[in-house]
C-alpha cells in the first residue's frame, strides 16, 4: 500500500477574523477523526489558515483502506440443524446472505454458546472513493454559527467558496467540495499576486504561496506580525502593547503583513488612555505604544496587508481615519464630565436590569445595602462601600461606555475622581467587575471587594429566585462565571464571609420579587458545585473535592483550608487504610437497626483491641480540640491507624450480646465523628 501527502485547500471570500483560527483547528480535528474512523493510515496532519483560505496537509496518507477480515455471526448451532443434522432454514438463509453454501460455514465459540459464522475478506476502498465524503463531512461539522448561501447555489458555508485544491501526491483527486470542483490551482495575494498558482504536489504548497505574497502558516504569520510591531515601536523609543486577542485578530486579517507606524495629535493624550486604546484597537485594529514610564505615546502601529512602494500614503490614510475616532472619544469624555456620575441614577431608573427584578438602579441600591452590611467583615468602610454600591452602575449611562462597553467600571473610576469622590469609592467602580475572566486579577481594595461580592450575590440570588437556573451550556446571565468570581474573591483574598448568611442577605433585599421558595438552597448548592469546577481546573482530584463537599462548608476560606488539608492527608502512608476504615464504619452504622449512643460504656469493653481503640478515641478527642489547623488535625488522626486496623482485625462489631454490640457501635460512631471532622475521608477511596 503506497503513501503520499494529501493537500486540501478551500478558497473563500475573506473569513471572519475572530473565527479563522477556531475554524482551522476544528477542520484539522474533524478531518483527522474522519480519516481515522475510515481506517486510513497517515503519519501526521497539519493545518494552514489565511484570510481567504483554510488548508490541510496530511503527511504520508495511504492510497486506500487496508484489507480486513470481517467475521459474521449467524444462528446458534443448536437452532441451525435438526435432529438428523440437516440444515434448517436459519442456516440456509445465513449461508445465502454470505454468498456461500452451508458446508462452507464455520462453527464459532462465543460467550453465548456455539454459533455458525463466516469470515469475509473485505477489500479496502480507495482514498479517491471516500475523500469527498470525508472532507465534506469535516466541513459540515465546523463551528459555524450562521452559514450563508451565494448566487443560485444550494450549498452553504460561512463565506462564499471560490476554489478547492485536492491532491494526493502529484495526482488531482476529482471531487465536489461544497459545490466546487476540485483541481490543483489556488490564488495568490488579492492585490500583489492575484493570478492562479498551480501545484505539482503538497510539498510546494506553503513555498509557492509565500512567493505569491501569502504567508499561509498562521503561526509564522503571527510571529512575523509580533516581531514587526515590536521593531516599529523600538524605532520611536517605545514599547508596543500586544494583546493576544488583537494579535490573533490582525493575524487573521492579513495574508502578507507589513507593520507601519503612524501618529496622532498630542491634544488627545488628555483623554484617559483606556479610551484611546479602545478606540484604536476596536475600530482600527491598531497596536498602541507606551514610553519607558508606561505612558501612552501619540503613536499607533497598523499592520497593512500589502507591500507599498509608498508606505507613507498608507500611514497618512490611517492617520486621517484615526483622528475623528479619537476626536469622538475626546468629545464623549468632555461631555460626560459636564455632569456628575451620581446624576446618571435618574436615567438608570428607566433601564431594566431584568423585568422581574427591576431597574439597574434598583440593583445598584441592593448592591449598596449588601456592600454596607459585609464591609465590617472585611475591614472596609461601610459608608464608602454603600456609596460605591450606589454609584456602581452609573457609568453605564455615560457616552463613553455607550460607545465602548468594555470601559464599564474604568470610566466610573475616572468620573468619580473628577467628581471628588473618595478614592476607595472611585477604585471600586473598576474593581467591582474583577475578575472578568479565568485567571484575571482580583479586587484588592476592601471597598472594591465589598461591591464585587455584593454585585455577584445579588445577581445569583435574583436570577435563581425567578427560576432562571442555568441548564446545559445555556447561561445567559453568566452565573457560573459570577459564582467562580465570588469564590476567588473570597478565597484568594482570605475573606471570611459565610455564604449562607450572604445569600440570606441578598434574598431579604429582593423580598417580594422572588418566586422560587428554594432559592437559598439552590444558590448555595450551585456555588458549591462551582468550587468543584474551580478546583478541578487547578489540578485537584475529584475525590479530594468530594470529600470536602460532603460536609458542605459554608465559608469559602474554610472550604479551601479543608481541601488543602485533605490534599496533604492523601500524601500520608496511613491515608488509604483510614479512608477504607472510615468507609467500613459508615457502612456498618448505616445498617445499624438500633439507636446508637453518643458515649462509650467502658464497663462493656471486652477485648484488648476495643479497649485500646476506646482509649485512643478519647485521647484523640481531647487532642483534636487543641489543634488549630485542619492539616494538623488530619496528621494527628493518621496516628489512629494501627488501633483502628487492629480493632477490625480482631473484634466482631455485631456481637451476640446486644449491649456489647450497641457499645461497639457507639465507639464506631465516635470514631466516625473524628475521621469525618475535616472531610468525609471515606470518599477518598477510588
DAZIRA-V690967 format. One record per residue. N is the residue number from 1. RES is the residue in three letters. SS is DSSP state (@ for helix, = for strand, . for the rest). PHI is phi in degrees with one decimal (NA if undefined). Layout:
# DAZIRA-V690967
n	res	ss	phi
N	RES	SS	PHI
N	RES	SS	PHI
This chain:
# DAZIRA-V690967
n	res	ss	phi
1	UNK	.	NA
2	UNK	.	-82.9
3	UNK	=	-132.3
4	UNK	=	-147.9
5	UNK	=	-75.4
6	UNK	=	-104.5
7	UNK	=	-115.0
8	UNK	=	-130.7
9	UNK	=	-132.9
10	UNK	=	-111.6
11	UNK	=	-96.4
12	UNK	=	-137.5
13	UNK	.	-66.8
14	UNK	.	-54.2
15	UNK	.	-80.4
16	UNK	.	-57.8
17	UNK	.	-61.6
18	UNK	.	-78.4
19	UNK	.	-110.7
20	UNK	@	-56.8
21	UNK	@	-64.2
22	UNK	@	-62.8
23	UNK	@	-63.3
24	UNK	@	-63.4
25	UNK	@	-65.0
26	UNK	@	-67.4
27	UNK	@	-62.5
28	UNK	@	-58.7
29	UNK	@	-65.7
30	UNK	@	-63.8
31	UNK	@	-68.2
32	UNK	@	-59.6
33	UNK	@	-61.9
34	UNK	@	-65.3
35	UNK	@	-66.2
36	UNK	@	-65.8
37	UNK	@	-61.6
38	UNK	.	-92.3
39	UNK	.	64.7
40	UNK	.	-88.2
41	UNK	.	-86.1
42	UNK	.	-157.1
43	UNK	.	-85.3
44	UNK	=	-159.6
45	UNK	=	-141.6
46	UNK	=	-137.1
47	UNK	=	-117.1
48	UNK	=	-132.2
49	UNK	=	-153.5
50	UNK	=	-142.9
51	UNK	.	-52.5
52	UNK	.	-112.0
53	UNK	=	-162.5
54	UNK	=	-122.3
55	UNK	=	-141.1
56	UNK	=	-135.7
57	UNK	=	-120.1
58	UNK	=	-104.1
59	UNK	=	-79.7
60	UNK	=	50.7
61	UNK	=	-87.1
62	UNK	=	-63.9
63	UNK	.	-76.1
64	UNK	=	-156.2
65	UNK	.	-69.6
66	UNK	.	-72.4
67	UNK	.	-67.7
68	UNK	=	-149.9
69	UNK	=	-93.2
70	UNK	=	-109.9
71	UNK	=	-90.0
72	UNK	=	-105.1
73	UNK	=	-104.7
74	UNK	=	-111.0
75	UNK	=	-70.6
76	UNK	=	-62.5
77	UNK	@	-57.5
78	UNK	@	-62.1
79	UNK	@	-96.2
80	UNK	@	-93.6
81	UNK	=	-131.8
82	UNK	.	-86.8
83	UNK	.	-60.7
84	UNK	.	-87.6
85	UNK	.	86.9
86	UNK	.	-82.9
87	UNK	=	-68.5
88	UNK	.	-83.9
89	UNK	@	-53.4
90	UNK	@	-62.4
91	UNK	@	-70.4
92	UNK	@	-63.8
93	UNK	@	-64.3
94	UNK	@	-66.5
95	UNK	@	-61.0
96	UNK	@	-62.3
97	UNK	@	-66.0
98	UNK	@	-90.9
99	UNK	.	77.7
100	UNK	.	-135.1
101	UNK	.	-89.2
102	UNK	@	-60.2
103	UNK	@	-64.9
104	UNK	@	-85.8
105	UNK	.	-72.2
106	UNK	=	-102.8
107	UNK	=	-109.6
108	UNK	=	-120.4
109	UNK	=	-78.9
110	UNK	=	-129.1
111	UNK	.	-69.0
112	UNK	.	-110.1
113	UNK	=	104.6
114	UNK	=	-78.0
115	UNK	=	-131.6
116	UNK	=	-73.6
117	UNK	=	-157.6
118	UNK	=	-153.8
119	UNK	=	-100.6
120	UNK	=	-105.0
121	UNK	=	-81.0
122	UNK	=	-104.8
123	UNK	.	-80.1
124	UNK	.	-68.6
125	UNK	.	-81.3
126	UNK	=	-78.2
127	UNK	@	-60.1
128	UNK	@	-62.6
129	UNK	@	-73.5
130	UNK	@	-109.9
131	UNK	@	-63.7
132	UNK	@	-60.6
133	UNK	@	-65.2
134	UNK	@	-63.3
135	UNK	@	-71.0
136	UNK	@	-61.1
137	UNK	@	-64.1
138	UNK	@	-65.7
139	UNK	@	-68.7
140	UNK	@	-66.3
141	UNK	.	-90.9
142	UNK	.	-66.6
143	UNK	.	-75.5
144	UNK	.	-105.6
145	UNK	.	-66.5
146	UNK	.	-144.5
147	UNK	.	-81.8
148	UNK	=	-129.4
149	UNK	.	-105.4
150	UNK	.	-144.5
151	UNK	.	59.6
152	UNK	.	-107.1
153	UNK	.	-84.4
154	UNK	.	-87.4
155	UNK	.	-66.9
156	UNK	.	-131.4
157	UNK	=	-157.0
158	UNK	.	-67.1
159	UNK	.	-145.8
160	UNK	.	-56.2
161	UNK	=	-100.9
162	UNK	=	-112.6
163	UNK	=	-154.2
164	UNK	=	-146.1
165	UNK	=	-106.6
166	UNK	=	-146.0
167	UNK	=	-135.6
168	UNK	=	-123.0
169	UNK	.	66.8
170	UNK	.	-94.8
171	UNK	=	-99.3
172	UNK	=	-81.1
173	UNK	.	-97.1
174	UNK	.	-73.8
175	UNK	.	-156.9
176	UNK	=	-117.9
177	UNK	=	-110.5
178	UNK	.	47.9
179	UNK	.	81.5
180	UNK	=	-114.0
181	UNK	=	-75.3
182	UNK	.	-77.5
183	UNK	=	-156.1
184	UNK	.	-123.9
185	UNK	=	-117.0
186	UNK	=	-116.3
187	UNK	=	-135.5
188	UNK	.	-86.5
189	UNK	.	-58.3
190	UNK	.	-55.9
191	UNK	.	-110.7
192	UNK	.	-87.0
193	UNK	.	-152.4
194	UNK	.	-76.0
195	UNK	.	-74.3
196	UNK	=	-73.9
197	UNK	=	-121.2
198	UNK	=	-104.5
199	UNK	.	-101.0
200	UNK	.	-95.0
201	UNK	.	-165.1
202	UNK	@	-63.7
203	UNK	@	-59.0
204	UNK	@	-84.6
205	UNK	@	-54.6
206	UNK	@	-63.6
207	UNK	@	-66.8
208	UNK	@	-66.5
209	UNK	@	-68.5
210	UNK	@	-61.5
211	UNK	@	-64.1
212	UNK	.	-95.1
213	UNK	.	65.1
214	UNK	.	-129.0
215	UNK	.	-87.5
216	UNK	.	-81.6
217	UNK	.	-80.8
218	UNK	@	-58.2
219	UNK	@	-63.2
220	UNK	@	-66.7
221	UNK	@	-63.7
222	UNK	@	-63.1
223	UNK	@	-64.4
224	UNK	@	-62.4
225	UNK	@	-61.4
226	UNK	@	-59.2
227	UNK	@	-65.4
228	UNK	@	-64.4
229	UNK	@	-64.4
230	UNK	@	-62.0
231	UNK	@	-65.2
232	UNK	@	-62.6
233	UNK	@	-65.3
234	UNK	@	-64.1
235	UNK	@	-61.1
236	UNK	.	-106.6
237	UNK	.	72.3
238	UNK	.	-120.1
239	UNK	=	-124.0
240	UNK	=	-68.9
241	UNK	=	-102.4
242	UNK	.	-117.5
243	UNK	.	-81.5
244	UNK	@	-60.8
245	UNK	@	-65.9
246	UNK	@	-69.2
247	UNK	@	-61.5
248	UNK	@	-63.3
249	UNK	@	-66.1
250	UNK	@	-65.9
251	UNK	@	-59.0
252	UNK	.	-84.3
253	UNK	.	-98.9
254	UNK	.	-122.4
255	UNK	.	-95.6
256	UNK	.	-138.2
257	UNK	.	-73.5
258	UNK	=	-137.8
259	UNK	=	-81.3
260	UNK	=	-135.8
261	UNK	=	-107.9
262	UNK	=	-120.7
263	UNK	=	-141.4
264	UNK	.	-135.7
265	UNK	.	-66.7
266	UNK	@	-61.3
267	UNK	@	-58.5
268	UNK	@	-75.7
269	UNK	@	-68.9
270	UNK	@	-76.9
271	UNK	.	-86.2
272	UNK	.	-49.1
273	UNK	@	-58.1
274	UNK	@	-59.4
275	UNK	@	-68.7
276	UNK	@	-66.0
277	UNK	@	-62.2
278	UNK	@	-61.4
279	UNK	@	-63.3
280	UNK	@	-67.1
281	UNK	@	-75.1
282	UNK	@	-72.5
283	UNK	@	-88.1
284	UNK	@	-114.5
285	UNK	.	61.5
286	UNK	.	-94.2
287	UNK	=	-96.4
288	UNK	=	-96.1
289	UNK	=	-131.0
290	UNK	=	-110.2
291	UNK	.	-84.2
292	UNK	.	-65.4
293	UNK	.	-94.1
294	UNK	.	86.5
295	UNK	.	-90.9
296	UNK	=	-68.7
297	UNK	=	-89.8
298	UNK	=	-79.6
299	UNK	=	-137.9
300	UNK	=	-144.0
301	UNK	=	-119.8
302	UNK	=	-108.9
303	UNK	=	-115.8
304	UNK	=	-79.6
305	UNK	.	-108.4
306	UNK	.	-161.0
307	UNK	.	-91.6
308	UNK	.	-100.1
309	UNK	.	-73.3
310	UNK	.	-135.1
311	UNK	@	-60.0
312	UNK	@	-63.1
313	UNK	@	-63.5
314	UNK	@	-66.2
315	UNK	@	-61.2
316	UNK	@	-62.0
317	UNK	@	-62.9
318	UNK	@	-67.6
319	UNK	@	-64.1
320	UNK	@	-68.5
321	UNK	@	-72.4
322	UNK	@	-75.0
323	UNK	@	-57.9
324	UNK	@	-64.0
325	UNK	@	-63.0
326	UNK	@	-70.0
327	UNK	@	-64.1
328	UNK	@	-61.4
329	UNK	@	-61.2
330	UNK	@	-64.0
331	UNK	@	-63.1
332	UNK	@	-59.2
333	UNK	@	-64.8
334	UNK	@	-64.8
335	UNK	@	-67.7
336	UNK	@	-60.5
337	UNK	.	-73.6
338	UNK	.	-74.4
339	UNK	.	-126.4
340	UNK	.	-79.5
341	UNK	.	-60.1
342	UNK	@	-61.1
343	UNK	@	-63.7
344	UNK	@	-75.0
345	UNK	@	-59.3
346	UNK	@	-61.1
347	UNK	@	-69.0
348	UNK	@	-67.3
349	UNK	.	-66.2
350	UNK	.	-98.8
351	UNK	.	-99.3
352	UNK	=	-81.1
353	UNK	=	-77.6
354	UNK	=	-156.6
355	UNK	.	-55.2
356	UNK	.	-90.1
357	UNK	.	-111.5
358	UNK	=	94.6
359	UNK	=	-83.6
360	UNK	@	-63.7
361	UNK	@	-68.6
362	UNK	@	-62.5
363	UNK	@	-62.8
364	UNK	@	-59.5
365	UNK	@	-67.3
366	UNK	@	-66.8
367	UNK	@	-59.8
368	UNK	@	-62.5
369	UNK	@	-64.4
370	UNK	@	-65.5
371	UNK	@	-58.4
372	UNK	@	-64.8
373	UNK	@	-69.2
374	UNK	@	-91.2
375	UNK	@	-52.5
376	UNK	@	-61.5
377	UNK	@	-74.4
378	UNK	@	-124.4
379	UNK	.	60.5
380	UNK	.	-106.7
381	UNK	.	-72.9
382	UNK	@	-66.7
383	UNK	@	-69.0
384	UNK	@	-66.5
385	UNK	@	-62.9
386	UNK	@	-63.8
387	UNK	@	-62.5
388	UNK	@	-62.0
389	UNK	@	-62.1
390	UNK	@	-63.9
391	UNK	@	-90.7
392	UNK	.	-57.9
393	UNK	.	-108.4
394	UNK	@	-64.4
395	UNK	@	-71.1
396	UNK	@	-64.2
397	UNK	@	-94.9
398	UNK	.	-82.9
399	UNK	@	-63.3
400	UNK	@	-64.2
401	UNK	@	-70.7
402	UNK	@	-61.6
403	UNK	@	-87.9
404	UNK	.	-124.9
405	UNK	@	-64.8
406	UNK	@	-69.1
407	UNK	@	-91.9
408	UNK	.	-59.2
409	UNK	.	88.5
410	UNK	@	-60.6
411	UNK	@	-69.6
412	UNK	@	-58.5
413	UNK	@	-64.3
414	UNK	@	-61.0
415	UNK	@	-70.5
416	UNK	@	-64.3
417	UNK	@	-65.8
418	UNK	@	-61.6
419	UNK	.	-81.4
420	UNK	.	84.3
421	UNK	.	-68.2
422	UNK	.	-53.5
423	UNK	@	-64.7
424	UNK	@	-62.7
425	UNK	@	-65.6
426	UNK	@	-62.6
427	UNK	@	-61.2
428	UNK	@	-63.6
429	UNK	@	-59.2
430	UNK	@	-81.9
431	UNK	@	-71.3
432	UNK	.	-59.5
433	UNK	.	-91.2
434	UNK	.	-88.1
435	UNK	.	-80.4
436	UNK	.	-86.1
437	UNK	.	-154.1
438	UNK	.	-59.4
439	UNK	.	85.3
440	UNK	.	-70.5
441	UNK	.	-66.4
442	UNK	.	-109.6
443	UNK	.	-61.9
444	UNK	.	-109.4
445	UNK	.	-76.3
446	UNK	@	-55.1
447	UNK	@	-67.7
448	UNK	@	-62.6
449	UNK	@	-64.3
450	UNK	@	-60.0
451	UNK	@	-70.9
452	UNK	@	-60.2
453	UNK	@	-68.4
454	UNK	@	-63.1
455	UNK	@	-60.8
456	UNK	@	-70.6
457	UNK	@	-69.2
458	UNK	@	-64.0
459	UNK	@	-65.7
460	UNK	@	-59.6
461	UNK	@	-67.3
462	UNK	@	-63.3
463	UNK	@	-69.7
464	UNK	@	-63.9
465	UNK	@	-66.7
466	UNK	.	-105.9
467	UNK	.	80.9
468	UNK	.	-91.8
469	UNK	.	-81.6
470	UNK	.	-58.1
471	UNK	=	-132.0
472	UNK	.	59.6
473	UNK	.	-87.7
474	UNK	=	-84.3
475	UNK	.	-150.3
476	UNK	.	-60.5
477	UNK	.	-98.5
478	UNK	.	51.2
479	UNK	@	-69.5
480	UNK	@	-64.2
481	UNK	@	-65.4
482	UNK	@	-62.2
483	UNK	@	-66.6
484	UNK	@	-63.5
485	UNK	@	-62.0
486	UNK	@	-63.0
487	UNK	@	-60.0
488	UNK	@	-62.5
489	UNK	@	-60.9
490	UNK	@	-74.6
491	UNK	@	-72.7
492	UNK	@	-71.7
493	UNK	.	-97.6
494	UNK	.	55.1
495	UNK	.	-101.2
496	UNK	.	-86.8
497	UNK	.	-119.0
498	UNK	=	-81.3
499	UNK	@	-63.6
500	UNK	@	-63.9
501	UNK	@	-65.9
502	UNK	@	-64.7
503	UNK	@	-63.7
504	UNK	@	-62.9
505	UNK	@	-63.6
506	UNK	@	-64.7
507	UNK	@	-63.9
508	UNK	@	-60.1
509	UNK	@	-66.0
510	UNK	.	-97.9
511	UNK	.	-51.7
512	UNK	.	92.5
513	UNK	.	-105.2
514	UNK	.	-97.0
515	UNK	.	-116.7
516	UNK	.	-91.9
517	UNK	.	-69.6
518	UNK	.	-99.5
519	UNK	@	-57.4
520	UNK	@	-64.4
521	UNK	@	-65.6
522	UNK	@	-67.4
523	UNK	@	-67.0
524	UNK	@	-61.9
525	UNK	@	-63.8
526	UNK	@	-62.3
527	UNK	@	-66.3
528	UNK	@	-60.1
529	UNK	@	-66.2
530	UNK	@	-67.7
531	UNK	@	-55.0
532	UNK	@	-60.6
533	UNK	@	-62.1
534	UNK	@	-65.5
535	UNK	@	-68.1
536	UNK	@	-60.1
537	UNK	@	-63.7
538	UNK	.	-86.2
539	UNK	.	98.8
540	UNK	.	-83.6
541	UNK	.	-73.2
542	UNK	@	-65.0
543	UNK	@	-61.8
544	UNK	@	-60.6
545	UNK	@	-64.9
546	UNK	@	-63.6
547	UNK	@	-61.9
548	UNK	@	-81.1
549	UNK	@	-56.6
550	UNK	.	-59.4
551	UNK	.	-89.8
552	UNK	.	51.9
553	UNK	.	-61.9
554	UNK	.	-96.5
555	UNK	=	-107.2
556	UNK	@	-55.0
557	UNK	@	-65.5
558	UNK	@	-67.4
559	UNK	@	-56.6
560	UNK	@	-63.4
561	UNK	@	-62.3
562	UNK	@	-66.4
563	UNK	@	-60.2
564	UNK	@	-66.5
565	UNK	@	-67.6
566	UNK	@	-66.8
567	UNK	@	-56.7
568	UNK	@	-63.5
569	UNK	@	-58.3
570	UNK	@	-64.8
571	UNK	.	-81.3
572	UNK	.	-82.3
573	UNK	.	-65.9
574	UNK	.	-81.6
575	UNK	@	-58.7
576	UNK	@	-62.5
577	UNK	@	-65.0
578	UNK	@	-68.8
579	UNK	@	-62.2
580	UNK	@	-64.6
581	UNK	@	-64.3
582	UNK	@	-63.5
583	UNK	@	-64.6
584	UNK	@	-65.1
585	UNK	@	-60.9
586	UNK	@	-57.7
587	UNK	@	-65.0
588	UNK	@	-64.4
589	UNK	@	-66.8
590	UNK	@	-64.7
591	UNK	@	-92.0
592	UNK	.	-63.1
593	UNK	.	-107.7
594	UNK	.	-134.0
595	UNK	.	-74.6
596	UNK	.	-99.2
597	UNK	.	-68.9
598	UNK	.	-90.4
599	UNK	.	-132.1
600	UNK	.	-100.3
601	UNK	.	-92.3
602	UNK	@	-63.3
603	UNK	@	-69.5
604	UNK	@	-95.4
605	UNK	.	-74.1
606	UNK	.	-113.1
607	UNK	.	-86.7
608	UNK	@	-56.7
609	UNK	@	-66.6
610	UNK	@	-76.4
611	UNK	@	-64.5
612	UNK	@	-63.8
613	UNK	@	-66.6
614	UNK	@	-60.9
615	UNK	@	-63.0
616	UNK	@	-60.9
617	UNK	@	-64.0
618	UNK	@	-61.8
619	UNK	@	-65.1
620	UNK	@	-66.1
621	UNK	@	-60.8
622	UNK	@	-67.1
623	UNK	@	-64.4
624	UNK	@	-58.8
625	UNK	.	-67.4
626	UNK	.	-95.8
627	UNK	.	-90.4
628	UNK	.	-92.1
629	UNK	.	-104.4
630	UNK	@	-64.1
631	UNK	@	-63.9
632	UNK	@	-65.1
633	UNK	@	-63.1
634	UNK	@	-69.8
635	UNK	@	-61.5
636	UNK	@	-69.1
637	UNK	@	-62.4
638	UNK	@	-60.8
639	UNK	@	-72.4
640	UNK	@	-80.4
641	UNK	@	-54.8
642	UNK	@	-59.9
643	UNK	@	-68.8
644	UNK	@	-66.0
645	UNK	@	-61.7
646	UNK	@	-64.3
647	UNK	@	-60.5
648	UNK	@	-71.1
649	UNK	@	-73.3
650	UNK	@	-111.8
651	UNK	.	-110.0
652	UNK	.	-94.4
653	UNK	.	-65.1
654	UNK	.	-82.0
655	UNK	.	-67.2
656	UNK	.	-66.1
657	UNK	.	-73.1
658	UNK	@	-55.9
659	UNK	@	-69.7
660	UNK	@	-68.8
661	UNK	@	-59.2
662	UNK	@	-61.8
663	UNK	@	-69.2
664	UNK	@	-68.7
665	UNK	@	-65.5
666	UNK	@	-62.2
667	UNK	@	-65.4
668	UNK	@	-67.7
669	UNK	@	-63.1
670	UNK	@	-67.2
671	UNK	@	-64.8
672	UNK	@	-61.7
673	UNK	@	-60.4
674	UNK	@	-68.6
675	UNK	@	-67.0
676	UNK	.	-103.1
677	UNK	.	-73.7
678	UNK	.	-99.4
679	UNK	.	-163.7
680	UNK	.	-82.6
681	UNK	@	-69.8
682	UNK	@	-63.1
683	UNK	@	-79.6
684	UNK	@	-76.2
685	UNK	.	-68.7
686	UNK	.	-66.1
